[in-house]
Amino acid sequence: MASKRSTRPGVHPGTTWLLNCAADPVACQHAWTIAQPAPIMIGSCWAVVEAPLVETVRVLSRLARDRRGPVLAHSEAQLAWWLVPTDVDDAVEDIPQLNVLTSRRDLLCPPVDRALESRFWLELPDGSGRLTDPAVLGAAFGPAAPLLSAQACS
């Protein structure tokens, strides 16, 4: 989803995009002002694929930058959340370490430019609305991924 509002000077375009996805942008900004992550409803602009943080870091190193959408991490919980299109298909359903979150839940998000309560962006939203393709994500986490990575290095 492209940004509906113009980006204010000094505000990262990814933060503006997050605000555009929030049901209550003013409440989001207030949360960030008092150093709390803001709840943004999953399903409004994206679905989420939850994954273990350590494995996410490995996968990020294998994916080309242009194949990655935003990835939120929570260091204390050792979890990461990949933002994917809302019409996520079954490309990730059979991968045990992945859990698809499609709607009716909030994802607690910090602004793009800083971490809050152990949550930070591993891959920043860039403001364009670019998301990770579920098929690419499934392949990167799937059983053949280590083989593909090894072949790419040789």
C-alpha positions in Angstrom: 0.0 0.0 0.0 1.5 3.3 -1.0 1.7 6.2 1.4 -1.5 8.3 1.5 0.1 11.2 3.3 3.2 13.2 2.4 6.3 12.6 4.5 7.1 15.4 6.9 10.7 16.6 7.0 12.7 14.5 9.5 10.1 11.6 9.5 11.3 8.4 7.9 9.0 7.4 5.0 8.6 3.9 6.6 7.2 5.5 9.8 4.7 7.5 7.7 3.7 4.2 6.0 3.2 2.6 9.3 1.0 5.5 10.5 -1.0 5.1 7.3 -1.7 1.5 8.1 -2.8 2.2 11.7 -6.5 2.6 12.5 -5.6 5.5 14.8 -2.4 7.3 13.6 -2.6 9.8 16.4 -2.7 7.1 19.1 0.4 5.5 17.3 2.3 8.8 17.5 1.3 9.2 21.1 2.6 5.7 22.0 5.9 6.4 20.3 6.2 9.8 22.1 5.9 8.0 25.4 8.4 5.3 24.2 5.9 2.5 23.7 5.4 0.4 20.6 2.1 1.2 18.8 -0.5 -1.4 18.0 -1.2 -1.8 14.3 -3.9 -4.2 13.2 -2.8 -7.1 11.2 -4.8 -7.4 8.0 -5.3 -3.7 7.3 -2.2 -3.4 5.1 -0.4 -6.7 5.6 -0.5 -10.2 7.1 2.4 -11.4 9.2 4.5 -14.5 9.2 6.0 -15.2 12.6 9.4 -17.0 12.7 12.2 -17.7 15.2 14.5 -14.7 15.4 17.8 -16.6 14.9 16.5 -18.4 11.8 15.2 -15.1 10.5 18.6 -13.6 10.7 20.0 -16.5 8.7 17.3 -16.2 6.1 17.8 -12.5 5.7 21.5 -13.1 4.9 20.4 -15.4 2.0 17.7 -13.1 0.5 18.6 -10.4 -1.9 17.7 -7.0 -0.5 15.1 -6.5 -3.3 13.3 -9.7 -2.2 12.8 -8.5 1.4 9.9 -6.6 2.9 9.8 -5.2 6.4 10.8 -7.5 9.2 10.1 -6.7 12.9 12.1 -8.4 15.6 11.6 -8.9 19.4 14.9 -9.8 21.0 13.4 -10.8 24.4 10.8 -13.2 22.8 13.4 -14.3 20.2 10.7 -13.8 17.5 10.5 -12.0 14.2 7.5 -11.0 12.1 7.7 -10.8 8.3 5.2 -8.4 6.7 3.6 -10.2 3.7 0.6 -9.4 1.5 -2.8 -10.0 3.1 -3.7 -12.6 0.5 -0.8 -14.8 1.8 -1.3 -18.2 0.2 -0.3 -21.7 1.4 3.4 -21.2 0.4 4.4 -21.1 4.1 1.7 -23.3 5.8 3.7 -26.5 5.7 6.9 -25.0 7.2 6.9 -25.9 11.0 8.8 -22.9 12.2 6.5 -20.4 10.5 3.1 -19.2 11.8 0.8 -17.1 9.7 -1.1 -14.3 11.4 -3.7 -12.9 9.1 -6.1 -10.6 11.0 -7.9 -9.4 14.1 -4.6 -9.1 16.1 -2.4 -6.1 16.8 1.3 -6.1 15.9 3.1 -3.8 18.4 5.4 -1.7 16.2 8.1 0.8 17.1 8.7 3.7 14.7 11.3 2.9 12.0 14.1 5.0 13.5 14.4 3.4 16.9 13.8 0.3 19.1 11.2 0.3 21.8 10.7 -2.4 24.4 13.1 -4.8 22.7 11.3 -4.5 19.4 13.2 -3.2 16.4 13.2 -3.4 12.6 15.6 -5.9 11.1 14.5 -4.8 7.6 13.0 -1.3 7.6 9.7 -0.4 6.0 10.9 1.9 3.2 7.6 3.7 2.7 6.8 2.1 -0.7 4.5 -0.6 0.7 6.9 -3.3 -0.5 6.2 -6.6 1.3 7.9 -10.0 1.3 6.5 -12.5 -1.2 5.2 -15.5 0.7 6.5 -17.9 -1.9 10.0 -16.4 -1.6 9.7 -16.6 2.2 8.5 -20.2 2.1 11.4 -21.2 -0.2 13.9 -19.4 2.1 12.7 -21.2 5.2 11.9 -24.5 3.5 13.8 -27.8 3.7 15.7 -27.1 0.4 16.9 -23.6 1.5 20.2 -24.7 3.1 21.0 -26.6 -0.1 20.2 -23.6 -2.2 22.4 -21.4 0.0 25.3 -23.9 -0.2 25.0 -24.1 -4.0 25.0 -20.3 -4.3 28.3 -20.2 -2.3 30.1 -22.8 -4.5 
